[in-house]
């Protein structure tokens, strides 16, 4: 799903990371993850902005990001 709009990901400075319960136990514990699949959108401030145990559409992901104050500022400055 994410590869459907690589330009949109790049424009919003999205970094995709994958964690696996078998290999990344510390990350799972730190984020208090218990579901076998979880999507977390982490803001530039380090806070969780969106968390879902179901896949998230690019529209929802982009709408969430585009609604953030820092992103709105970036979009206003863009020529």
Residue pairs with C-beta under 8 A, 6 or more apart in sequence:
1 55
1 57
1 58
2 9
2 16
2 58
4 58
5 58
5 62
8 58
8 62
9 16
12 62
12 65
12 66
12 71
13 44
14 61
14 65
19 27
19 28
19 33
21 28
21 33
21 36
27 33
31 38
31 40
35 53
37 53
37 54
37 55
38 51
38 52
38 53
39 50
39 51
39 52
39 53
39 54
39 55
39 56
40 48
40 50
40 51
41 48
41 49
41 50
41 51
41 56
41 61
41 64
41 65
42 48
42 49
43 49
43 68
43 70
44 70
49 64
49 65
49 68
50 56
50 60
50 61
50 64
65 71
66 72
66 75
